[in-house]
């Protein structure tokens, strides 16, 4: 026991300074794919290898519309291997309050061989959002909005447990989410936020609805990972309902497969900013 204490004292503080400083992510980590939209010559190879349909093409006459939905992306990197116009980044702060903000699209004029000649229109849906408050200011904001703490109930609605492994990391000494007054609880009746992973399976649909209904208002819902955002690799079928928003309303979407603890922290802290407006909406009703 004394050896453990001695080791702990000699190691010192290991907690990440995020969000006071940018996330310290390995250069080898895979995050959001970056597309060179203006110089993209042919989106068909990337669309063909994408396992979830995150990249999709539709053609009408001599024009092609290409759609990239970050909510479906599992960061596999197959598109970057197939297309020089795409490169993988390690960007992880991708959470958004609006599902539509995870979608980019562009329309191209085509040549006779079906290659993209020039871009006619580009609609940039993805807009990185940052928490309005961070560090000590964020803690003060949680105190003001929630009365000193934020309680989270995590629900696995059909996950492969990849997201759960990252969520467990939030309570480690490295990420230490509790320093912001954020705690995980066992009962939805004690929760301010529902953190949902996986595509919602048909067997979990009723349980998820009941969990949501048991939460006191105002309540927040955060969809975690590609599966939570859209159904991911599983999609919508006889066994799954698809994304979390097919069953209950979602306040924040966190893309990734799985999103790392920095991405999860970013999404959770971003969601805290929605509580005052939800309380205001409740007062109006």
N, C-alpha and C positions, 0 to 999 in steps of 0.2 A: 504493500500500500504506500509506504513512504517513497519507494522508487517511482511510483506513478506520480505522486505529488511533486517530487523533485524534478521529474521530466517535464511536467506541466509548467512549473515555474520557470524552468530554464528555456522552454520553448517560447514563452511570451504570447502576445496577442497574435492570433492568426486570422481574425475576422476581416473580411473584405471591407474596404471603405465605401463600397457601393451603397447608396446612390450619390454620395458626396463626390465621388470620382467615377469616370466611365468604367464599365465592367471590364475586368481583367480576364479576357477570353483567349484561349490558345489559338494560335494562328492555324492550327490543324483542325479546329472545330468547324463544323459546317453550319452555316446560317442561311440567310436569305440569298437566293440566286440573283445575280445582277445581270440584267439584259441590256445590251447595246441596241436599243430600239431603232435608232436612226440608221444604223449600219447593218441591220439584220437582213440577210439575203433570202433565207428560206426557213420558215418556222416548222415545216412539215417533219423533218427528222427529229427535232426535239419533242414535238407533239406525239410522234409515233412511239417513242421510248418512255414517255411519262407514264408511270404505273397508276396514277390516280386521276389523270385528266386535268391536272393543274394548268398545263399548257394545252390550249385547244384552238383549232383553226376552223373557220367557216368561209366559204367562197361564194361570191355572187358576181357572175360575169368576169370581168378582168380585175376584180378587187378581192383582197383577202383580209379578213378581220382576225386578229390573233388576240387571245385572252389569256392572261396569266393570273390565276387565283391562288394567292399565298395561303389561303385557308385550307387548300387541298394539298399543298406542297409538303412532302416528307423529307426534303433536303437530301435526297438520295444521290444527287450529282449526275444522274444519267444524262440529263439534258445538256449539262456542261461538257460531258464527254462526247456528245454527238454534235454539238454546235459551237463553233468558235466565238459566236456572238454572246454566249452565256458564260459567266464565271461564277464560281461559288465564293461567297464571302463568309465571314464569321459574325456578321451582324445578328444580334439576338434580341435587341429591344424593339420588338415588332408588334406588341399588343395594341389593339385598337378597340375603340368603343363602338365603331360602326362596321358591320360586316362588309359593306360595300367598299370601304376604304382599303380592304385587302386585295382588291382587284384592279389590275392595270390592263389596258387594251390599246390596240393600235390597228389602223386600217392602212393597207398598202395597195399601190398600183402594181399589177403583175405584167411580166413580159410574156412572150409566147411560150416559154418553157415553164411557166408557172413560178418563176422566181420573183422575189419582191424587188421592184425597181426603186420606188421612192415612197416615203411615208406620207400619207394624206392627212391623217389625223391621229393624235395620240392623247389618250385619256388616262392620266395618272391618278389612279384611285388611292394607292398606298401613300399614306402620310404618317410618318413616325410621330407618335405622341409621347410626350414626357410628363411624368407626374408634376402637378403644379407645385408641389412641395417636396423637399427631400431632406434627408438627414434629420437634424434636430427640429427643423421647421415642420417636417412631416410628422414627427412624433407629437408636436404641439397641435397639429391639425387633427390627428386621430383623437387626442384628448378633447379637443373642442367639439368634434363631430360625434364621437362615440362614447364620450365619458371615460377616457383613459385607456381603452383597449378595443381591439377588433378580434372577434371570434369567428373562426372558420370551421365549417363542417365540410370535409372532403368526401365525395361520393364517386366510387368506381362504378360507372354505368355499363362497362363492358370493355375495359382497357386491357392491353397486353401486359400491364404493370410497368412499362417503361416510364410513363409519366409519374407513377407512384414513387419510383426510385429517386427521381429528381425532386419530388415534393418532400420526401424524407430528408433530403439534403438541406432543405430550408431551415431545419431545426438544428443543424450541426453547428459547431463552433465557427466554421468557415463563413457561413451566410447569416446565421443567427437572426432569424426574422423576429424573434421575441424582443429584440432590442427596440423595436418600434411599437411594442405593446400588442403584437399580433400573436394570437394563440389558436391552436387547433383544439376543437372540442368534440365530444362524442355524440352530443344530441343536437339536432337541428333547432330545438326550442331555445338553445343558448347561443345560436349562431347569428351573426350579422351577414355572413357571406357564405355562399355555396360554391365550392371549387369542384367542378365536374370533369372527370376524365373519361376517355373512351367514346366510341359511338354508342348511342343509347340503344341497348338491346331491347327487343320486345318484352323480354322477361323482366327488365328493370324499368320499363316505362312507367308503370303504376307506382312503383316504389319511389322513383324520382319525383313524380308529381306530389306524392304524399309528403316527401321530405321537404319540398319547396313550400307546400301549404302549411307545414308545421312551424316554419320560421316566422318570427315576429317582424313586422314592418318597421322601418324600411329595410328591404333585403336586397342583397346583391348576388348576382350569378356570374361566375367566370368560367368560360369554356376553355379547357386546357388541351393543347395539342391539336394536330391536324384532325384527329378523330372527333374531338369535341367541337371543333370549329365547323366541320363539314361532313363528318363520317369517314374522312381519310381513305385509307386503303380499302376499308370495308364498304364504304358508300351506304346506300339505302337499299335494303332488300328484304327478303322474307324474315330475316333474323334481326335486323337492326332498323331503327327509325332514322338513322343518319345523325346529323349534328345535334347538339344540345338544344339549339333554338327551335327544333322541330317539336319539342315537348314542353319546354318552359322558356320564358323570356331571358335573354342573355344581355348583360351589361358590358362585358369586356371579353374579347377573343384573344387568346394567346397562341399564335401559330408555332409549329415545331413538331419534330418527331424523334425524341420528345424535346420540349423546350427545356433548356438548362435552368438551374436555380436563379441565375441573373434574369432570364426572360420571365420566369414565374414571379420574381420579386417586382419587376417592372409592371407586369399586368395587375398584380394585387394592389400595388401602390397607386396605379392609375385608376383602379376601380374605386378606391377610397374617395376620390374627388367627385364621384357621382352621387354620393349620399346626400349632400346638402340639396342638390336639385331634386332628388327623389322625395326628400322630405317636404320640399316646397310644393311639389306636385300633389303630394298626399294632402297637404293643408288646403290646397285649392279645391280638392274634391270634398 
